[in-house]
Amino acid sequence: MTTPPSDRPTQGLGPVRAELLRAAHADEQAVLARAEREAAALLDRARAEAREILDEARRQGEADGAAAARDLLVRARRKARFRTLTTRREAYETLRRETAERVGELRRTTDYPSLCKRLEQRARVLLGPGTAVTEHPGGGVIAAAPGRRVDLSLATLADRALDRMGREVGTLWEP
């Protein structure tokens, strides 16, 4: 038969066990403290990185917004310029048309035959002898000589007068 182990040998291990428990507890505290410091440092780095990402996103958003605003402004200016030019062109075309109509009314005046004679004389001066002169259906004359032609119709003369005004004609519809 065997004899049960005595309590005596384990009694001698008490101080060793106590020292091992104390060391284990100290190690545990050290590991926990280190883990907490590492976790805090990791959180600090994550927060700093998050701030940097947000700052960069904000800067990028502002840059994108500014670029979009510039593009919108450019489009608006182009549209306004297009409308201005379209309106001016329409005003000029209306002026041309109304001028041609008003000049065409000269045909119904008593001075029209005298005007046609002067236009015929001008055509002969420009093209020389042998010039064939015919009255234009809209008023005025058309003249032709070999290899040359002169349009002294009332509508053409009105257009030339407007063309000679050049930029001055634009002052009629500018503020």
MOHUQUI-V925111 format. One record per residue. N is the residue number from 1. RES is the residue in one letter. BURIAL is 1 if it has 16 or more other ideal C-beta (glycine too) atoms within 10 Angstrom, else 0. Layout:
# MOHUQUI-V925111
n=N res=RES burial=BURIAL
n=N res=RES burial=BURIAL
This chain:
# MOHUQUI-V925111
n=1 res=M burial=0
n=2 res=T burial=0
n=3 res=T burial=0
n=4 res=P burial=0
n=5 res=P burial=0
n=6 res=S burial=0
n=7 res=D burial=0
n=8 res=R burial=0
n=9 res=P burial=0
n=10 res=T burial=0
n=11 res=Q burial=0
n=12 res=G burial=0
n=13 res=L burial=0
n=14 res=G burial=0
n=15 res=P burial=0
n=16 res=V burial=0
n=17 res=R burial=0
n=18 res=A burial=0
n=19 res=E burial=0
n=20 res=L burial=0
n=21 res=L burial=0
n=22 res=R burial=0
n=23 res=A burial=0
n=24 res=A burial=0
n=25 res=H burial=0
n=26 res=A burial=0
n=27 res=D burial=0
n=28 res=E burial=0
n=29 res=Q burial=0
n=30 res=A burial=0
n=31 res=V burial=0
n=32 res=L burial=0
n=33 res=A burial=0
n=34 res=R burial=0
n=35 res=A burial=0
n=36 res=E burial=0
n=37 res=R burial=0
n=38 res=E burial=0
n=39 res=A burial=0
n=40 res=A burial=0
n=41 res=A burial=0
n=42 res=L burial=0
n=43 res=L burial=0
n=44 res=D burial=0
n=45 res=R burial=0
n=46 res=A burial=0
n=47 res=R burial=0
n=48 res=A burial=0
n=49 res=E burial=0
n=50 res=A burial=0
n=51 res=R burial=0
n=52 res=E burial=0
n=53 res=I burial=0
n=54 res=L burial=0
n=55 res=D burial=0
n=56 res=E burial=0
n=57 res=A burial=0
n=58 res=R burial=0
n=59 res=R burial=0
n=60 res=Q burial=0
n=61 res=G burial=0
n=62 res=E burial=0
n=63 res=A burial=0
n=64 res=D burial=0
n=65 res=G burial=0
n=66 res=A burial=0
n=67 res=A burial=0
n=68 res=A burial=0
n=69 res=A burial=0
n=70 res=R burial=0
n=71 res=D burial=0
n=72 res=L burial=0
n=73 res=L burial=0
n=74 res=V burial=0
n=75 res=R burial=0
n=76 res=A burial=0
n=77 res=R burial=0
n=78 res=R burial=0
n=79 res=K burial=0
n=80 res=A burial=0
n=81 res=R burial=0
n=82 res=F burial=0
n=83 res=R burial=0
n=84 res=T burial=0
n=85 res=L burial=0
n=86 res=T burial=0
n=87 res=T burial=0
n=88 res=R burial=0
n=89 res=R burial=0
n=90 res=E burial=0
n=91 res=A burial=0
n=92 res=Y burial=0
n=93 res=E burial=0
n=94 res=T burial=0
n=95 res=L burial=1
n=96 res=R burial=1
n=97 res=R burial=0
n=98 res=E burial=0
n=99 res=T burial=1
n=100 res=A burial=1
n=101 res=E burial=0
n=102 res=R burial=0
n=103 res=V burial=1
n=104 res=G burial=1
n=105 res=E burial=0
n=106 res=L burial=0
n=107 res=R burial=1
n=108 res=R burial=0
n=109 res=T burial=0
n=110 res=T burial=0
n=111 res=D burial=0
n=112 res=Y burial=0
n=113 res=P burial=0
n=114 res=S burial=0
n=115 res=L burial=1
n=116 res=C burial=1
n=117 res=K burial=0
n=118 res=R burial=0
n=119 res=L burial=1
n=120 res=E burial=1
n=121 res=Q burial=0
n=122 res=R burial=0
n=123 res=A burial=1
n=124 res=R burial=1
n=125 res=V burial=0
n=126 res=L burial=0
n=127 res=L burial=1
n=128 res=G burial=0
n=129 res=P burial=0
n=130 res=G burial=0
n=131 res=T burial=1
n=132 res=A burial=0
n=133 res=V burial=1
n=134 res=T burial=0
n=135 res=E burial=0
n=136 res=H burial=1
n=137 res=P burial=0
n=138 res=G burial=0
n=139 res=G burial=1
n=140 res=G burial=1
n=141 res=V burial=1
n=142 res=I burial=1
n=143 res=A burial=1
n=144 res=A burial=1
n=145 res=A burial=1
n=146 res=P burial=0
n=147 res=G burial=0
n=148 res=R burial=0
n=149 res=R burial=0
n=150 res=V burial=1
n=151 res=D burial=1
n=152 res=L burial=1
n=153 res=S burial=1
n=154 res=L burial=1
n=155 res=A burial=1
n=156 res=T burial=1
n=157 res=L burial=1
n=158 res=A burial=1
n=159 res=D burial=1
n=160 res=R burial=0
n=161 res=A burial=0
n=162 res=L burial=1
n=163 res=D burial=0
n=164 res=R burial=0
n=165 res=M burial=0
n=166 res=G burial=0
n=167 res=R burial=0
n=168 res=E burial=0
n=169 res=V burial=1
n=170 res=G burial=0
n=171 res=T burial=0
n=172 res=L burial=0
n=173 res=W burial=0
n=174 res=E burial=0
n=175 res=P burial=0
